[in-house]
């Protein structure tokens, strides 16, 4: 490996801190959701995307784009949630081969209960420990990296 391929101390510190933070935040949020609402972070992501959808049920590709997940991950997650009665598949009126994913009444009740608890915890473990300046910097950094990835094809 050439010297230019190696990470500097500054780069290594930033990269590994980012990865560790991301995993720890996800783990803490998952634990909180399991404890308080009996759903996982993945369940929450699907339920909240469906709850926030202005058009109601979402086509699988719309939900996939919203969550930025691989297709197989989404299909497995939705299948588990169907078995638990949180979401259901519906035939797509405009394309009989297509499928829409919809919240069930139970799914709606679960996400409505989980959301305020989750947001309170997000504030406690993440937002409240950062200054307004740090939040702005985090937003700019995140948007810059996302813009860099925008043109990349994402296929699975």
Residue, then its C-alpha position, 0 to 999 in steps of 0.5 A: x500500500x502506497x503512502x497516498x493510500x493510507x489514512x493520516x492520523x487526522x483522517x483515521x480519527x475522523x473516519x473511525x469516530x464517525x463509524x463508531x458513533x454511527x454504530x453506537x447511536x443505532x445500537x442505543x436507539x434500537x435498545x430504546x425502541x425495543x424497550x419502549x415500543x417493542x420494535x426495532x430501528x428497522x421497524x421504526x424506519x419502515x413504519x415512519x416512512x409509511x406514516x409520513x407518506x403523503x400518498x399513503x401506501x408506498x410502492x416497494x421501490x418508493x419505500x426502498x428509495x426513501x430508506x436507501x436500503x438494498x431491495x433484499x433487505x427491504x423485502x425481508x424486513x417487510x415480510x417480517x413486519x407483515x407476519x407481525x401485523x404491522x404492515x400489509x401488501x396491497x395490489x397496485x391499481x395502476x400496475x397489477x404486477x406492482x405491490x404497495x406496502x401499507x400501514x395496518x391499524x396496529x402499525x399506525x398505533x405502534x408508530x404513533x406511540x413510538x415516535x414521541x418516545x424516539x424523538x425524545x431519546x434522539x434529542x437526549x443522546x444526540x441533539x442536546x449534546x451538540x452545540x448549534x454550531x456543531x449541528x450546522x457543521x454536521x449538516x453541512x458535512x452530511x450534505x457534502x458527502x451525500x452530494x458526492x454520492x448522488x451520481x453513484x449507481x446503487x444497485x443490488 
